[in-house]
Amino acid sequence: MHRSFAAWLSEKSWRAGLFSAIFGLLSPQGLSPVAAAAGAVSVLITLRDGAKSGANVALAGSVAVVAMLIAAGQSWGFAIACAGGVFFAPWALAVLLRRTGALNLCFQLAVLSAGLVLCAIYVVLDDPVGTWMALVHDAAQAVAKSGWVADEEAFFASLATFNWGTYVALWLLTGLGALFLGRWWQSLTSAPGAFGAEFRQLRLGVFLGVACVAVAFSTLVCSYFEVKVPMLSALNWLALMALALQGLAAIHTLKAAGRIGRGWLIAVYVLLVIFNFVTVIALAGWGMADNWQRTRAQV
């Protein structure tokens, strides 16, 4: 089914543009599987037909998303930022993938870029925590006015439990999800199985691996001594997400080698839906071990 859909979608440029816009309108503010699908369309076209064709598809989706967010009362800056995150960030990664053929390089660069953005937020802003709460309050008001939620206070309370790190980590997951899905679609029509082999090679490497482990360990120490370091807490979300993705790649390697059955792999994804935070922590631990002990080298 996915192969037929990918082939049909890439046959005509207007089809890709239309579905990019439709998926984007279903999740205009990103941070969802639908948003990843929206970005994946431009990734597919970029890998198949080139950067210019992919950019046109991304632009079509961006126009639809920006128009919808402006109509809902959001600012131009916020609308353009959301469209850029949903469509043009995955497109840029797809351009890099097309030129280098290295999915792992795209993964590492995306993690590094997200980390630099997060550090810049806490260095540049005078009050990152206060700015976050103000943005959350404005977003809750705008969403409530649009009629998307009934209880503004409850919606605000749910958003207030997050921080800049959660937000950037979810954007990283959305962007990488779009890249992975688009590459998978493209491989189905040109080289079935190629994406799986590339995904199983995902690894943070020494530099990013050390950085992620250092952040996670420092966060635990600060939590134990009840020391609050907002920037460190934010970076911890990003580190856990990156390590969890490597852990997931390691589990797929075990499945491909016949070390575990398909049922175990399905169970992991089910647990990600039901007990997402606990499962992410477990996958991050696996990713940490894989990065240093190279468990996949033994498979």
C-alpha positions in Angstrom: 0.0 0.0 0.0 2.7 2.5 0.9 4.7 1.6 -2.2 1.7 2.3 -4.4 0.9 5.5 -2.6 4.5 6.8 -2.9 4.6 5.9 -6.6 1.2 7.6 -7.2 2.2 10.7 -5.2 5.5 11.2 -7.0 4.0 10.8 -10.5 2.5 14.3 -10.6 3.8 17.4 -8.8 0.4 18.7 -8.0 -0.5 15.6 -6.1 2.5 16.0 -3.9 1.7 19.7 -3.3 -1.9 18.9 -2.5 -1.2 16.2 0.0 1.5 18.3 1.6 -1.0 21.0 2.2 -3.7 18.6 3.4 -1.4 16.9 5.9 -0.2 20.3 7.0 -3.7 21.6 7.6 -4.5 18.6 9.7 -1.6 19.5 12.1 -0.7 23.2 11.4 1.4 23.7 14.6 3.4 20.5 14.0 4.6 18.1 16.7 2.5 15.1 15.5 2.7 12.1 13.2 0.5 14.0 10.7 3.0 16.8 10.7 5.8 14.3 10.0 3.7 13.0 7.1 3.3 16.5 5.7 7.1 17.1 5.7 7.7 13.6 4.4 6.0 14.5 1.1 8.6 17.1 0.3 11.4 14.7 1.4 10.1 12.1 -1.1 10.0 14.5 -4.0 13.4 16.0 -3.1 15.1 12.6 -3.0 13.4 11.6 -6.2 13.4 14.7 -8.4 15.8 17.2 -6.7 15.9 20.1 -4.3 13.9 22.5 -6.5 11.0 20.2 -6.9 11.0 19.4 -3.2 11.1 23.1 -2.3 8.0 23.7 -4.4 6.1 21.0 -2.6 7.3 22.4 0.8 6.2 25.9 -0.3 2.7 24.7 -1.2 2.3 23.1 2.2 3.7 26.2 3.9 1.3 28.6 2.3 -1.7 26.5 3.4 -0.4 26.2 7.0 0.6 29.9 7.3 -2.8 31.0 6.0 -4.6 28.7 8.5 -2.6 29.9 11.5 -3.0 33.5 10.6 -6.8 33.0 10.3 -6.7 31.3 13.7 -5.2 34.5 15.3 -1.5 33.5 15.4 1.2 35.9 14.6 3.1 35.9 11.3 6.3 35.0 13.0 4.8 32.0 14.8 3.0 30.9 11.6 6.2 31.1 9.5 8.2 29.3 12.1 5.7 26.4 12.3 5.7 26.1 8.5 9.5 26.2 8.4 9.7 23.5 11.0 7.1 21.2 9.4 8.2 21.6 5.8 11.6 23.2 5.2 13.6 21.6 8.0 12.9 18.1 6.7 13.5 19.4 3.1 16.9 20.7 4.1 17.8 17.3 5.6 16.6 15.6 2.4 18.8 17.9 0.3 21.8 16.8 2.5 20.8 13.2 2.2 20.4 13.4 -1.6 23.9 14.8 -1.9 25.7 12.6 0.6 23.6 9.4 0.8 24.4 9.3 4.5 21.3 9.1 6.7 23.4 8.9 9.9 25.1 12.2 9.0 21.6 13.8 8.7 20.6 12.3 12.1 23.8 13.6 13.8 23.5 17.1 12.2 19.8 17.4 13.2 20.6 16.5 16.8 23.6 18.9 16.9 21.5 21.7 15.3 18.7 21.2 17.8 21.2 21.4 20.7 22.7 24.6 19.3 19.2 26.1 18.9 18.3 25.2 22.5 21.6 26.6 23.9 21.0 29.8 21.9 17.5 30.2 23.4 18.9 30.1 27.0 21.9 32.3 26.2 20.1 35.0 24.1 16.8 35.4 26.1 17.0 37.3 29.3 14.3 35.2 31.0 13.9 31.9 29.0 11.4 30.4 31.5 9.3 33.6 31.7 9.3 33.9 27.9 8.2 30.3 27.6 5.3 30.8 30.0 4.2 33.9 28.2 4.2 32.1 24.8 2.3 29.2 26.3 -0.3 31.6 27.8 -0.7 33.4 24.4 -1.0 30.1 22.6 -3.6 28.8 25.0 -5.7 32.0 24.5 -5.4 31.8 20.7 -6.4 28.1 20.6 -9.3 28.7 23.0 -10.6 31.6 20.8 -10.4 29.4 17.7 -12.7 26.9 19.4 -10.2 24.0 19.2 -10.3 23.5 23.0 -13.1 24.0 25.5 -11.1 24.7 28.7 -8.4 27.3 28.3 -7.0 26.9 31.8 -6.7 23.1 31.5 -5.0 23.5 28.2 -2.6 26.1 29.6 -1.8 23.9 32.6 -0.9 21.0 30.3 1.4 23.1 28.2 3.0 24.7 31.3 4.4 21.3 32.3 6.7 21.4 29.3 9.8 23.6 28.6 11.9 24.7 25.7 13.7 21.4 25.8 10.5 19.4 25.4 9.4 21.7 22.5 12.7 21.5 20.6 13.0 17.7 21.2 9.5 17.2 19.8 10.4 19.3 16.8 13.5 17.2 16.3 11.4 14.0 16.4 8.9 15.5 14.0 11.6 16.6 11.5 13.5 13.3 11.7 10.2 11.4 11.4 9.5 13.3 8.2 13.0 12.5 6.9 12.7 8.8 7.8 9.2 8.4 6.4 10.1 10.2 3.1 13.2 8.2 2.7 11.3 5.0 3.3 8.7 5.9 0.7 11.4 6.7 -1.8 13.2 3.5 -1.1 10.0 1.5 -1.7 9.9 2.7 -5.3 13.6 2.5 -6.0 15.5 0.1 -3.6 13.2 -1.8 -1.2 15.0 -2.5 2.0 17.6 0.3 1.6 16.0 2.5 4.3 16.0 -0.3 6.9 19.7 -0.9 6.4 20.4 2.8 6.7 18.2 3.3 9.8 19.9 0.4 11.6 23.2 2.3 11.2 22.0 5.3 13.2 24.6 6.2 15.8 25.4 9.4 17.7 29.1 8.9 17.6 31.7 9.8 20.2 31.2 13.6 20.4 27.4 13.7 20.5 27.3 10.5 22.6 29.6 12.0 25.3 27.6 15.2 25.3 24.2 13.4 25.7 25.5 11.1 28.4 27.1 14.1 30.3 23.8 16.0 30.1 21.8 13.1 31.4 24.2 12.3 34.2 24.4 16.0 35.2 20.7 16.3 35.3 20.4 13.3 37.6 23.1 14.8 40.0 21.3 18.2 40.0 18.0 16.5 40.7 19.4 14.5 43.6 20.8 17.6 45.2 17.7 19.6 44.3 19.6 22.1 42.2 17.6 23.7 39.4 19.4 24.4 36.2 16.8 25.3 33.5 19.1 25.0 30.6 20.4 21.6 31.7 16.9 20.3 32.3 15.9 21.4 28.8 19.0 19.8 27.2 18.2 16.6 29.0 15.0 16.2 27.0 17.0 16.5 23.8 19.6 14.1 25.0 17.1 11.4 25.9 15.3 11.7 22.6 18.6 11.3 20.6 19.7 8.3 22.7 16.3 6.7 22.4 16.4 6.9 18.6 19.8 5.2 18.7 18.3 2.6 21.0 15.4 2.0 18.6 17.9 1.5 15.8 19.8 -1.0 17.8 16.6 -3.0 18.5 15.8 -3.0 14.8 19.3 -4.4 14.2 18.5 -7.3 16.6 15.3 -7.9 14.7 17.0 -8.0 11.3 19.6 -10.4 12.7 16.9 -12.7 14.0 18.0 -12.2 17.6 14.5 -11.1 18.6 11.1 -11.8 17.0 8.7 -9.4 15.3 6.5 -9.5 18.3 9.1 -7.9 20.5 9.5 -5.0 18.0 5.8 -4.5 17.9 5.7 -4.5 21.7 8.3 -1.7 21.8 6.1 0.5 19.6 3.0 -0.3 21.6 4.8 0.7 24.8 5.9 3.9 23.2 2.3 4.8 22.7 1.0 3.6 26.1 3.9 4.3 28.4 5.8 6.7 26.2 8.0 8.5 28.8 9.1 5.2 30.6 9.8 3.5 27.2 11.8 6.5 26.0 13.9 6.3 29.1 14.5 2.6 28.6 15.4 3.1 24.9 17.7 5.9 25.9 19.5 3.5 28.2 19.8 1.0 25.5 21.1 3.7 23.1 23.7 4.7 25.7 24.9 1.2 26.1 25.0 0.7 22.3 27.0 3.8 21.7 29.8 2.7 24.0 29.7 -1.1 23.9 28.8 -1.3 20.2 26.3 -4.0 20.8 25.4 -4.0 17.1 28.9 -5.0 16.2 28.2 -8.3 18.0 25.2 -9.0 15.8 
